[in-house]
Structure formats: structure tokens, C-alpha cells
Amino acid sequence: MILYLTSNARINLLDFLEEQQGIPLKKLTGSFSFLSFVIKDMRHFAHAHYVVLDRDAITESDSELLEALLSYLTIYDRRVLIIAEGLPIGSPFISQLVQAGIYNIVTATEIKAIREELQECFTEDGMQRFSPAAFIQHVENEPQMDIQEENVRYNFTCSNLIIAVAGCDRRVGVTTTAMNLVCWINAHGGTACYVEANTNNHLAHIIQLFEPEKTGNAYTLAGSDFYMTKELNHDYNFIVLDCGVLGEQRIQEDFKSANLRILCGSAMPYELVNLYRAIQRCNPLSVQPIGLFVPENLKNYLINNIRHDILFGENSHDLFNITTNNNLHETLLQTSIYC
């Protein structure tokens, strides 16, 4: 049996599986605290072989849901599926789920692709793209560039120039943006390191998953140094700080004192107000806003109504990607580059 905790918007999403595979489907619709459900109600569904959670139906935060899932998996040996439409592949939440042994994560946004991912989740071995072996193999194969781009090198004359990256809200791609920038600099003739300057503890989960080598205070992944502390092994051209979510009441000192401040926003139509308010909070600081995952038909609107100098980044589904946003990275660092 499939136990499906779902919001009203996705109530019929699994019906095709019941019809195709003949697996009984039990739907529970509404909003749920998964931890409370595990404690109070899960015993009534102990016979379910699959538990499917619509992320929008769960009231816990990502970290709270992860703790509840770990508690559930210590009691029940069942396959758990998470439906999180549009969640970036490089999201720290996905890394945390993978670390917990949950690989069946549906992230597609189009109905056809969602169904294909669901079908893969219900195969004998389940979804494989998030297995640790797949993650590690992908990292070992980086960097992957065409010959022309690989030959491009720049002279960076700065020393310990601090770049602070913050987001207007949670889950807008701050960590991925910061790590991609570090890896791009190191692949194009410069030196850069990543420093976790927030309390999310994402780097600890990444380190536990990939098990990188440690030299001094630095963990080395894909040819770049990552730090949990500001005590660095040596100087770099750039120090990239991951500041997490921009403070609402008080902007972080790390962000305020940086040489270059990057403010990320995942500017879908319903998120525009958060990006606008975050930019306003930064006044009179100089910031460079970046719109991530912005549909083409909204870009002109953002330029005309949010900030005329806003830059746009393409979707990056890899923490160590160095090719997707090549032009964006060049633009961000143009004052520090001498070709």
C-alpha cells in the first residue's frame, strides 16, 4: 500500500500509479506535522510499503522534517518518497535527505516529467540519481568544459577581496551560487575559498556526504577550499562568504563589511515582494542583486520595477558547477579581471 500525505493541489498525482501498478493508495489530505503523525497515527498504517510526502503538505521546516524522517526510519523499514517540485538539485535539503538514505526525491515541475520521476521511484531499486555513488562520480568528473572555455584564464590582482552572498529568503540558491563562484574562479586562473558565515550548517552535511580531504582548516572538494571557520590556511584572491538569509531586523556584519555584496532572489511571481524588500533593507549599502530561476517573461519586469542593474543566473543543479553561469561570473568580477 502507498500512504500519501498530500495537499489539495496534488491530491490526484499518484492515481496513475494505482491504475498502472495496482498498488492500493491511501490518501490523507491537508496540512501535517510529520513528527506528530509518526507519533500518533503511523501505527495505523504500519502495513504501508511506501510513504509519499507532498512537501507542501508538511508544516515542519526542512531541518525539522529531516529529524522527523530520521525518527520514522529508525522504527519502520519503508521506502520514503518526497515530492518537492522545483527544488534545485544542489539544494542543501537534498544533500541532507541523501545523507539520511532518502534517494526518492521528485523535483520536476512539468506533469509528464513528474510522472516519469514517480515511476522511477516505484521501480525495484528506486530512483538512483541521488545515490551517493552518483553524486561522488559527478564531482570526480568536474570540471567539465569545452576546450575553448578551458583555455580562458584571467589575471586577478586582488588579495583577500571579500565577496558576501546572501538571499532574500530561504532556499533561493545562496549556497549553490557561492560555491559555483568559488569553483569558477579557481578554474579560471584565480584563487578563491568558500567560508560558511551562517548557522545553517550546510557545509557539515556536504562534508559528511563527500568525505573530502582536510588540510589545516580547509576541506578540499573539486579543487576548491571550503571552510567552516574564518581562520584560513593562506591568502586567496577572493574569500566568498555564504551569509545565508539577509537579516530582517539587522543585516549581518559580514555582509555589511564585504567588498562586494551579492543579494540572491528566486524571483518567481509570488516571491518578488521578498526580493524588493530585501533590496530596500540594504540601503544605503551597495549591493548587486541576482535573480535566479527567473522566467524569461519576467526579466524585463524585474529590470523596470525591481532594479535596473539586476543580473540573472541560470539554474545550476550542481554545487561545483563552473560552466552554467560563466557570463554572470565574468560580469560580477569584471573590475578585478585583467584578460
Secondary structure per residue as TSV (DSSP state, phi and psi in degrees):
chain	resnum	aa	ss	phi	psi
A	1	M	-	360.0	146.0
A	2	I	E	-102.0	123.4
A	3	L	E	-97.6	122.7
A	4	Y	E	-123.7	111.7
A	5	L	E	-96.4	115.3
A	6	T	E	-138.4	155.7
A	7	S	-	-81.8	166.7
A	8	N	G	-61.3	-31.7
A	9	A	G	-66.4	-25.1
A	10	R	G	-120.8	25.2
A	11	I	T	-61.3	-32.0
A	12	N	T	-101.8	11.7
A	13	L	T	-64.0	-33.3
A	14	L	T	-98.3	3.4
A	15	D	H	-58.7	-36.8
A	16	F	H	-65.2	-30.2
A	17	L	H	-69.5	-40.4
A	18	E	H	-61.9	-39.2
A	19	E	H	-72.1	-41.8
A	20	Q	H	-76.5	-43.0
A	21	Q	H	-105.3	-8.6
A	22	G	-	70.2	23.5
A	23	I	-	-88.4	124.0
A	24	P	-	-57.8	140.8
A	25	L	E	-123.3	123.0
A	26	K	E	-109.8	114.2
A	27	K	E	-100.5	135.2
A	28	L	E	-124.1	122.1
A	29	T	E	-111.2	138.2
A	30	G	S	142.8	-148.2
A	31	S	-	-116.5	137.2
A	32	F	B	-134.5	139.1
A	33	S	-	-87.9	111.9
A	34	F	H	-64.2	-37.7
A	35	L	H	-62.3	-45.3
A	36	S	H	-62.4	-39.0
A	37	F	H	-63.9	-42.8
A	38	V	H	-60.5	-42.6
A	39	I	H	-71.6	-43.0
A	40	K	H	-96.5	-33.1
A	41	D	T	-122.2	-20.1
A	42	M	G	-62.2	-27.7
A	43	R	G	-60.5	-25.6
A	44	H	G	-75.2	-13.1
A	45	F	G	-124.4	29.0
A	46	A	T	-63.2	-19.9
A	47	H	T	-83.4	-4.9
A	48	A	-	-71.6	130.7
A	49	H	S	-86.0	-22.3
A	50	Y	E	-130.9	138.8
A	51	V	E	-121.3	118.4
A	52	V	E	-113.1	126.1
A	53	L	E	-115.0	120.9
A	54	D	E	-78.9	114.2
A	55	R	G	-54.7	-33.5
A	56	D	G	-71.7	-13.1
A	57	A	G	-93.6	-6.7
A	58	I	B	-99.2	130.0
A	59	T	-	-85.1	-19.1
A	60	E	S	-70.9	156.6
A	61	S	-	-69.7	171.0
A	62	D	H	-57.0	-46.3
A	63	S	H	-66.6	-38.4
A	64	E	H	-68.7	-40.1
A	65	L	H	-63.6	-40.6
A	66	L	H	-60.1	-43.8
A	67	E	H	-62.7	-40.4
A	68	A	H	-65.5	-39.5
A	69	L	H	-64.8	-41.3
A	70	L	H	-62.3	-40.4
A	71	S	H	-63.0	-43.0
A	72	Y	H	-62.4	-44.3
A	73	L	H	-71.8	-18.4
A	74	T	H	-74.7	-19.6
A	75	I	H	-102.0	-41.9
A	76	Y	-	-117.9	134.5
A	77	D	-	-96.9	82.7
A	78	R	-	-131.7	156.8
A	79	R	E	-83.9	125.2
A	80	V	E	-105.4	132.8
A	81	L	E	-117.7	135.7
A	82	I	E	-114.2	125.6
A	83	I	E	-101.3	109.9
A	84	A	-	-133.9	76.2
A	85	E	T	-58.1	130.1
A	86	G	T	81.3	0.0
A	87	L	-	-67.8	124.9
A	88	P	-	-59.4	141.3
A	89	I	T	-59.8	-33.7
A	90	G	T	-84.1	10.7
A	91	S	-	-62.2	137.8
A	92	P	H	-57.3	-31.5
A	93	F	H	-62.9	-39.7
A	94	I	H	-64.2	-42.3
A	95	S	H	-59.6	-40.0
A	96	Q	H	-67.8	-39.7
A	97	L	H	-63.8	-44.0
A	98	V	H	-61.5	-42.3
A	99	Q	H	-60.0	-32.6
A	100	A	T	-82.4	-0.4
A	101	G	T	87.6	17.0
A	102	I	-	-105.1	106.8
A	103	Y	-	-107.9	-11.7
A	104	N	E	-90.6	87.9
A	105	I	E	-126.5	115.7
A	106	V	E	-93.3	118.7
A	107	T	-	-120.9	-6.1
A	108	A	-	-63.3	162.0
A	109	T	-	-117.1	-23.6
A	110	E	S	-89.0	141.9
A	111	I	H	-59.3	-39.2
A	112	K	H	-63.3	-45.2
A	113	A	H	-67.9	-36.2
A	114	I	H	-61.3	-44.6
A	115	R	H	-63.9	-39.2
A	116	E	H	-63.3	-42.1
A	117	E	H	-66.8	-39.3
A	118	L	H	-62.9	-42.3
A	119	Q	H	-60.3	-40.0
A	120	E	H	-64.2	-38.0
A	121	C	H	-62.7	-27.3
A	122	F	T	-100.1	12.7
A	123	T	S	-76.3	173.9
A	124	E	S	-59.1	-44.0
A	125	D	S	-92.7	-9.5
A	126	G	-	74.5	-174.6
A	127	M	-	-68.6	136.5
A	128	Q	-	-110.0	-14.9
A	129	R	T	-67.2	-19.9
A	130	F	T	-101.7	7.0
A	131	S	S	-66.1	148.9
A	132	P	H	-54.9	-35.9
A	133	A	H	-61.6	-40.3
A	134	A	H	-67.7	-40.7
A	135	F	H	-61.8	-49.2
A	136	I	H	-66.8	-41.3
A	137	Q	H	-59.9	-39.2
A	138	H	H	-66.5	-40.6
A	139	V	H	-65.8	-40.9
A	140	E	H	-64.9	-26.6
A	141	N	H	-82.8	-12.3
A	142	E	-	-79.5	151.2
A	143	P	-	-82.4	148.4
A	144	Q	-	-121.9	107.7
A	145	M	-	-134.4	155.8
A	146	D	-	-72.9	163.9
A	147	I	H	-60.7	-39.4
A	148	Q	H	-62.4	-46.0
A	149	E	H	-72.2	-33.6
A	150	E	H	-64.2	-29.5
A	151	N	T	-81.0	-8.2
A	152	V	-	-76.9	121.9
A	153	R	-	-131.9	146.0
A	154	Y	-	-121.0	157.3
A	155	N	E	-101.8	115.9
A	156	F	E	-101.7	119.3
A	157	T	-	-94.5	-7.4
A	158	C	-	-82.0	162.0
A	159	S	S	-133.5	123.2
A	160	N	S	54.8	36.7
A	161	L	E	-70.5	127.3
A	162	I	E	-95.6	124.0
A	163	I	E	-111.4	119.8
A	164	A	E	-104.6	130.8
A	165	V	E	-117.0	125.3
A	166	A	E	-134.1	165.7
A	167	G	E	-121.7	153.0
A	168	C	S	-75.5	-14.1
A	169	D	S	-160.6	178.5
A	170	R	T	-75.1	152.8
A	171	R	T	58.9	41.8
A	172	V	S	-109.4	6.7
A	173	G	S	97.6	22.0
A	174	V	H	-64.1	-50.5
A	175	T	H	-62.8	-44.3
A	176	T	H	-62.2	-43.1
A	177	T	H	-61.1	-45.9
A	178	A	H	-64.1	-44.8
A	179	M	H	-68.9	-40.4
A	180	N	H	-60.3	-40.7
A	181	L	H	-63.3	-44.5
A	182	V	H	-59.3	-48.7
A	183	C	H	-64.8	-36.2
A	184	W	H	-65.3	-44.5
A	185	I	H	-60.3	-46.4
A	186	N	H	-66.3	-25.7
A	187	A	H	-86.7	-6.9
A	188	H	T	-124.6	32.6
A	189	G	T	98.6	-3.8
A	190	G	-	-108.5	-177.8
A	191	T	-	-125.9	133.9
A	192	A	E	-150.6	154.1
A	193	C	E	-135.6	157.7
A	194	Y	E	-104.8	134.2
A	195	V	E	-126.1	125.5
A	196	E	E	-78.3	109.6
A	197	A	-	-113.7	39.9
A	198	N	S	-146.5	177.6
A	199	T	S	-103.1	14.4
A	200	N	S	-71.8	-24.5
A	201	N	-	65.6	26.2
A	202	H	H	-63.2	-39.4
A	203	L	H	-62.0	-35.7
A	204	A	H	-60.8	-40.3
A	205	H	H	-68.9	-38.4
A	206	I	H	-64.6	-42.8
A	207	I	H	-63.4	-42.4
A	208	Q	H	-65.4	-33.3
A	209	L	H	-73.7	-47.2
A	210	F	H	-92.9	-17.8
A	211	E	-	51.9	59.3
A	212	P	-	-76.2	165.5
A	213	E	E	-72.2	147.8
A	214	K	E	-118.3	129.1
A	215	T	E	-124.5	115.5
A	216	G	T	62.3	-125.1
A	217	N	T	-95.7	-0.5
A	218	A	E	-98.9	137.3
A	219	Y	E	-102.5	127.8
A	220	T	E	-104.0	120.6
A	221	L	E	-133.5	132.0
A	222	A	T	51.1	37.1
A	223	G	T	79.0	10.8
A	224	S	E	-126.2	152.9
A	225	D	E	-96.8	134.7
A	226	F	E	-124.6	132.6
A	227	Y	E	-123.0	143.1
A	228	M	S	-93.4	-10.8
A	229	T	S	-129.2	159.0
A	230	K	S	-84.2	1.3
A	231	E	-	-84.1	97.9
A	232	L	-	-90.5	155.8
A	233	N	S	-70.4	-34.0
A	234	H	S	-163.0	-177.3
A	235	D	-	-79.8	154.3
A	236	Y	-	-134.2	163.3
A	237	N	S	-63.9	-43.3
A	238	F	E	-133.1	140.2
A	239	I	E	-115.8	115.3
A	240	V	E	-101.5	117.0
A	241	L	E	-97.5	127.3
A	242	D	E	-91.5	101.8
A	243	C	E	-91.3	-0.5
A	244	G	E	70.0	-143.1
A	245	V	E	-79.9	134.0
A	246	L	-	-59.6	132.6
A	247	G	-	-60.7	138.4
A	248	E	S	-82.9	-43.2
A	249	Q	S	-89.2	-34.3
A	250	R	S	-147.5	120.0
A	251	I	-	-69.3	137.5
A	252	Q	-	-57.7	139.6
A	253	E	H	-60.8	-36.8
A	254	D	H	-59.9	-38.2
A	255	F	H	-73.2	-42.9
A	256	K	H	-64.4	-37.2
A	257	S	T	-90.5	0.6
A	258	A	-	-71.9	157.7
A	259	N	S	-76.0	-36.0
A	260	L	E	-131.9	127.2
A	261	R	E	-113.5	121.7
A	262	I	E	-111.8	126.8
A	263	L	E	-114.7	117.1
A	264	C	E	-96.8	141.6
A	265	G	E	-141.6	132.1
A	266	S	E	-89.1	89.0
A	267	A	-	-86.9	63.3
A	268	M	-	-73.5	162.1
A	269	P	G	-52.2	-38.7
A	270	Y	G	-82.4	-2.1
A	271	E	G	-109.7	-2.8
A	272	L	H	-60.3	-36.3
A	273	V	H	-64.0	-36.1
A	274	N	H	-65.8	-40.6
A	275	L	H	-66.0	-43.9
A	276	Y	H	-60.7	-46.5
A	277	R	H	-66.2	-36.7
A	278	A	H	-65.0	-41.3
A	279	I	H	-61.8	-42.0
A	280	Q	H	-63.8	-37.8
A	281	R	H	-64.7	-26.5
A	282	C	H	-76.5	-18.2
A	283	N	T	-57.3	136.0
A	284	P	T	-95.3	18.4
A	285	L	S	-66.0	149.4
A	286	S	-	-86.3	121.4
A	287	V	-	-130.9	153.9
A	288	Q	E	-110.0	105.6
A	289	P	E	-76.6	142.9
A	290	I	E	-127.8	128.5
A	291	G	E	-96.9	119.7
A	292	L	E	-107.5	144.2
A	293	F	S	59.8	34.8
A	294	V	-	-89.6	123.2
A	295	P	-	-60.8	148.3
A	296	E	H	-56.5	-39.1
A	297	N	H	-74.0	-1.7
A	298	L	H	-108.5	-10.2
A	299	K	H	-63.4	-45.8
A	300	N	H	-62.6	-35.6
A	301	Y	H	-62.4	-43.6
A	302	L	H	-64.5	-40.7
A	303	I	H	-63.3	-40.2
A	304	N	H	-82.1	-26.0
A	305	N	H	-120.4	-20.6
A	306	I	T	-101.5	-65.2
A	307	R	-	-154.3	132.8
A	308	H	T	-67.1	-23.6
A	309	D	T	-102.7	15.9
A	310	I	-	-63.4	138.6
A	311	L	E	-103.7	160.0
A	312	F	E	-124.3	139.0
A	313	G	E	-114.4	145.7
A	314	E	-	-80.6	161.1
A	315	N	-	-63.0	125.8
A	316	S	-	-115.7	121.9
A	317	H	-	-104.9	22.5
A	318	D	-	-144.9	127.8
A	319	L	T	-61.5	-24.0
A	320	F	T	-114.2	23.4
A	321	N	-	-69.7	135.5
A	322	I	-	-125.2	7.3
A	323	T	S	-118.2	-32.4
A	324	T	T	-60.4	-42.8
A	325	N	T	-114.2	43.3
A	326	N	H	-56.0	-48.6
A	327	N	H	-65.6	-37.7
A	328	L	H	-61.6	-45.6
A	329	H	H	-65.7	-39.5
A	330	E	H	-60.2	-43.3
A	331	T	H	-64.8	-43.7
A	332	L	H	-60.5	-35.7
A	333	L	T	-107.7	13.9
A	334	Q	G	-59.9	-29.4
A	335	T	G	-75.3	-12.7
A	336	S	G	-108.2	-0.2
A	337	I	E	-104.7	135.7
A	338	Y	E	-126.8	110.0
A	339	C	-	-71.2	360.0
